[in-house]
Amino acid sequence: MLHYKELGLVNSRELFKKAVKGGYAIPAFNFNNLEQLQAIIAACVETKSPVILQVSKGARKYANQTLLQYLAKGAVEYAKELGYAIPIVLHLDHGDSFETCKACIETGFSSVMIDGSHLPYDENIKVTKQVVEFAHQYDVTVEGELGVLAGIEDEVSSEHSSYTRPEEVEDFVKRTGVDSLAISIGTSHGAYKFKVKSGELPPPLRFDILEEVERRIPGFPIVLHGASSVPQDIVEEINRYGGKLENTAGVSEEQLRRAAKSAVCKINIDSDGRLAVTAAVRKVLFEKPGEFDPRNYLGPARDKLKELYKHKIINVLGSADKA
């Protein structure tokens, strides 16, 4: 058993309390490799923002569980080296079973998500409660989910979404003991979040559902998944340098800022980061087709990602200077 405190990590409990009170959201950025991790930590240190490092089941397999422990510890030390010891959470994104959550807790994760949203309601409660009871023995925080997001991202896939039913949230929180709750109010996974034609705006988020959830469980930490905005300038850059992304659409940053001022205290952003990295790599290889040193295209990708995340922290999430 490797406890997260040995790695210098924190759980999300106090961060969420401050975020709910302060009207901002903690950035939850997914990473798979060193360059993404460097960009995340540098962006958060430069803006003095706390951060949740998210690892999906697929990313855990890709990066290797043993290496992840040292990457997480390295992230803590890297932040200090850059001049500011920001609070860092290592979080399992979309854990699909008790066994996966347990394995992550035992190997240094300070927070886990158990996603039972695809299960019947009572089964979702059962598996979520099982994870909570194990996690809380080690002071690890747990995120549950009610409602299903459409879209595809990593191993998470659903053709159809179902909005969270506000009348269920009180019962779910009470019976499971979760520390935070991911809800579905119209966000979606991936870069193709909505079926829109060129020039059309995506549908607005269901703030009426969010407000009713807040009314029923006041002050309780709420999480938004699938909250990438899919910046069209980055999409255009990808296409300019040989890519083929058509009719992509994301959640407007104005709506996310509004959500961050409410009880939404954690906002997940993954696809925007993937797009930024892809745009930078494509640009270098298009302009310099003879380039073969990964540092010369992954370095610019890291820099572009850092700037994107600084923008998100300052202008969207409102978490700058909150570390």
C-alpha positions in Angstrom: 0.0 0.0 0.0 1.4 3.3 -1.1 -0.4 6.2 0.5 -0.8 9.4 -1.6 0.7 11.6 1.2 4.0 9.8 0.6 4.0 11.3 -2.9 3.2 14.8 -1.6 -0.3 14.8 -3.0 -3.6 16.0 -1.4 -7.2 14.9 -1.7 -9.9 17.2 -3.1 -12.0 17.8 0.1 -10.6 21.1 1.2 -10.0 22.3 -2.4 -13.7 21.8 -3.1 -14.8 23.6 0.0 -12.8 26.7 -0.9 -13.9 26.5 -4.6 -17.6 26.4 -3.7 -17.2 29.3 -1.3 -15.1 31.3 -3.7 -17.1 30.8 -6.9 -14.5 29.1 -9.0 -13.7 25.6 -10.3 -10.6 23.5 -9.9 -9.1 22.5 -13.3 -9.1 18.7 -13.9 -6.7 18.1 -16.7 -6.1 14.7 -18.2 -2.6 13.5 -19.0 -1.0 10.5 -20.7 2.6 11.4 -21.0 5.5 13.6 -19.7 4.9 16.6 -22.0 1.3 16.9 -21.0 2.2 16.7 -17.3 4.9 19.3 -17.7 2.5 21.7 -19.4 -0.2 21.2 -16.7 2.1 21.8 -13.8 3.8 24.8 -15.4 0.5 26.4 -16.3 -0.8 25.9 -12.8 2.3 27.2 -11.1 2.5 30.3 -13.3 -1.1 31.1 -12.5 -0.9 29.8 -8.9 -3.9 27.5 -9.3 -4.6 24.2 -7.6 -4.9 21.3 -10.0 -6.4 17.8 -10.3 -4.3 15.5 -12.5 -6.7 13.1 -14.1 -5.8 9.6 -15.3 -8.3 7.5 -17.2 -8.2 3.8 -17.1 -6.7 3.9 -20.6 -4.1 6.5 -19.6 -3.2 4.3 -16.6 -2.6 1.4 -18.9 -0.7 3.6 -21.5 1.6 5.3 -19.0 2.1 2.3 -16.7 0.9 2.3 -13.1 4.4 2.1 -11.6 5.7 5.1 -13.7 2.6 7.1 -12.8 3.6 7.0 -9.1 6.9 8.6 -9.9 5.4 11.0 -12.4 3.0 12.2 -9.7 5.8 12.6 -7.2 7.9 14.3 -9.8 5.0 16.7 -10.5 5.0 17.8 -6.9 8.7 18.4 -6.9 8.6 20.1 -10.3 6.1 22.6 -9.0 8.4 23.4 -6.1 11.3 23.8 -8.5 9.3 26.2 -10.6 8.8 28.3 -7.4 5.3 27.5 -6.0 4.1 24.4 -4.2 0.6 24.2 -5.6 -1.9 21.6 -4.2 -2.0 18.6 -6.5 -4.6 15.8 -6.6 -4.1 12.6 -8.5 -7.5 11.4 -9.6 -8.8 8.3 -11.4 -11.2 9.5 -14.1 -14.2 7.2 -14.9 -13.2 4.2 -12.8 -15.4 1.4 -14.1 -15.3 -1.0 -11.2 -14.5 -1.4 -7.5 -11.4 -3.3 -8.4 -10.0 -0.5 -10.5 -10.6 2.1 -7.9 -9.1 -0.1 -5.2 -5.9 -0.7 -7.2 -5.5 3.1 -7.8 -6.0 3.8 -4.1 -3.4 1.3 -3.2 -0.9 2.8 -5.6 -1.0 6.4 -4.6 -4.1 8.0 -6.0 -5.6 10.6 -3.7 -9.0 10.7 -5.4 -11.1 8.3 -7.5 -14.2 8.4 -9.6 -16.5 5.4 -9.7 -18.7 5.8 -12.7 -21.8 3.7 -12.2 -24.0 6.0 -14.3 -24.6 3.3 -16.9 -26.0 0.9 -14.3 -29.5 0.8 -12.8 -29.9 3.3 -10.0 -29.7 0.8 -7.1 -26.7 -0.9 -8.6 -25.0 2.5 -9.1 -25.6 3.2 -5.4 -24.2 -0.2 -4.4 -20.9 0.0 -6.2 -20.4 3.7 -5.3 -21.0 3.0 -1.7 -18.5 0.1 -1.8 -15.8 2.3 -3.2 -16.6 5.1 -0.7 -16.3 2.7 2.3 -12.9 1.4 1.1 -11.5 4.8 0.0 -12.5 6.7 3.2 -10.4 4.3 5.2 -7.4 5.9 3.6 -8.8 9.5 3.4 -9.2 9.2 -0.4 -12.0 11.3 -1.8 -14.6 9.8 -4.1 -16.6 11.2 -7.0 -19.8 9.5 -8.2 -22.0 10.2 -11.2 -25.7 10.5 -11.9 -26.8 10.9 -15.5 -25.1 9.8 -18.7 -23.0 11.9 -21.1 -23.0 11.2 -24.8 -19.8 11.1 -26.9 -16.6 9.2 -27.0 -13.4 9.8 -25.0 -10.9 7.1 -24.2 -12.8 4.0 -23.2 -15.9 6.0 -22.2 -18.5 5.8 -24.9 -22.3 6.5 -25.1 -24.4 7.3 -28.1 -27.1 8.9 -26.0 -27.2 11.2 -23.0 -29.6 11.3 -20.1 -29.9 14.3 -17.9 -29.4 14.0 -14.2 -32.7 13.7 -12.3 -32.5 16.3 -9.5 -35.0 14.3 -7.4 -32.4 11.5 -7.1 -29.4 13.5 -5.9 -30.3 13.8 -2.2 -30.9 10.1 -1.9 -27.8 9.2 -3.9 -25.5 11.4 -1.9 -27.0 10.3 1.4 -26.9 6.5 0.7 -23.4 6.5 -0.9 -21.4 9.0 1.1 -19.7 10.4 -2.0 -17.6 13.5 -1.7 -18.6 15.0 -5.0 -21.1 14.3 -7.8 -20.8 14.5 -11.5 -24.0 15.5 -13.2 -25.3 15.6 -16.8 -26.7 19.0 -17.9 -25.8 18.9 -21.6 -22.0 18.6 -21.7 -20.6 15.7 -23.8 -17.3 13.8 -24.2 -14.9 14.2 -27.2 -14.4 16.8 -29.9 -17.7 16.0 -31.6 -20.0 16.9 -28.7 -23.1 17.9 -30.6 -24.7 17.2 -34.0 -24.4 20.7 -35.4 -23.9 22.0 -39.0 -21.2 24.5 -39.9 -22.0 27.8 -38.4 -24.6 26.5 -35.9 -24.2 27.0 -32.2 -24.4 24.0 -29.8 -27.4 23.8 -27.5 -27.1 25.6 -24.2 -26.4 23.8 -20.9 -29.4 23.0 -18.7 -28.8 25.5 -15.9 -32.3 24.8 -14.6 -31.2 21.2 -13.7 -28.0 22.6 -12.1 -30.0 25.1 -10.0 -32.4 22.5 -8.8 -29.6 20.2 -7.9 -28.0 23.0 -5.9 -31.3 23.7 -4.2 -31.6 20.1 -3.1 -28.0 19.6 -1.9 -26.8 23.1 -1.1 -23.0 23.6 -1.0 -22.3 20.1 -2.2 -19.4 19.8 -4.7 -20.7 19.3 -8.3 -18.5 18.2 -11.2 -18.9 18.7 -15.0 -17.4 16.2 -17.4 -17.1 16.7 -21.1 -16.4 20.4 -20.7 -13.9 21.1 -23.5 -14.8 24.1 -25.7 -13.2 22.7 -28.8 -11.6 26.0 -29.9 -12.3 26.5 -33.6 -9.0 28.4 -34.2 -7.2 25.2 -33.0 -9.4 23.0 -35.2 -8.7 25.2 -38.2 -5.0 25.0 -37.5 -5.2 21.2 -37.4 -7.0 21.2 -40.7 -4.6 23.7 -42.3 -1.7 21.4 -41.7 -3.2 18.2 -43.0 -5.9 17.2 -40.5 -9.5 16.5 -41.2 -11.8 17.5 -38.4 -15.3 18.6 -39.5 -18.3 20.0 -37.7 -16.6 19.8 -34.3 -18.4 21.6 -31.4 -17.8 22.2 -27.7 -19.3 23.9 -24.7 -19.0 27.7 -24.8 -16.5 29.2 -22.3 -19.1 31.7 -21.2 -21.4 28.9 -20.1 -18.5 27.2 -18.3 -17.6 30.4 -16.5 -21.2 30.7 -15.3 -21.1 27.1 -14.1 -17.8 27.7 -12.3 -19.4 30.5 -10.3 -22.0 28.0 -8.9 -21.5 24.8 -6.9 -19.6 23.4 -9.8 -16.2 23.2 -8.3 -14.4 20.7 -10.7 -14.5 21.0 -14.5 -12.9 18.3 -16.6 -11.0 19.3 -19.7 -9.3 16.7 -21.9 -10.2 17.1 -25.6 -9.1 20.7 -25.8 -5.6 19.6 -24.7 -5.5 16.8 -27.3 -6.4 19.3 -30.0 -3.7 21.8 -28.9 -1.0 19.1 -28.9 -2.2 17.8 -32.3 -2.2 21.2 -33.9 1.3 22.0 -32.7 2.8 18.6 -33.8 1.1 18.9 -37.2 2.4 22.4 -37.8 6.0 21.4 -37.1 5.9 18.3 -39.2 4.1 20.1 -42.1 6.6 23.0 -42.1 9.6 20.7 -41.5 8.9 17.3 -43.1 12.4 16.2 -42.5 12.1 16.6 -38.7 12.6 13.4 -36.7 13.6 14.5 -33.2 10.5 14.2 -31.0 11.8 17.0 -28.8 11.4 19.4 -31.7 7.7 18.7 -32.1 6.7 17.6 -28.6 8.4 20.7 -27.2 6.2 23.2 -29.2 3.2 21.0 -28.3 4.0 21.3 -24.6 4.3 25.1 -25.0 0.9 25.4 -26.8 -0.8 23.2 -24.2 0.6 25.3 -21.4 -0.8 28.5 -22.9 -4.2 27.0 -23.5 -4.4 25.8 -19.9 -3.3 29.2 -18.5 -6.2 30.7 -20.5 -8.6 28.2 -19.1 -7.5 28.8 -15.5 -7.6 32.6 -15.7 -10.6 33.3 -18.0 -12.8 30.2 -17.7 -12.4 28.4 -14.4 -11.4 31.4 -12.2 -8.9 29.4 -10.2 -5.9 31.6 -10.7 -4.3 32.8 -7.4 -6.4 30.3 -5.4 -3.5 27.8 -4.6 
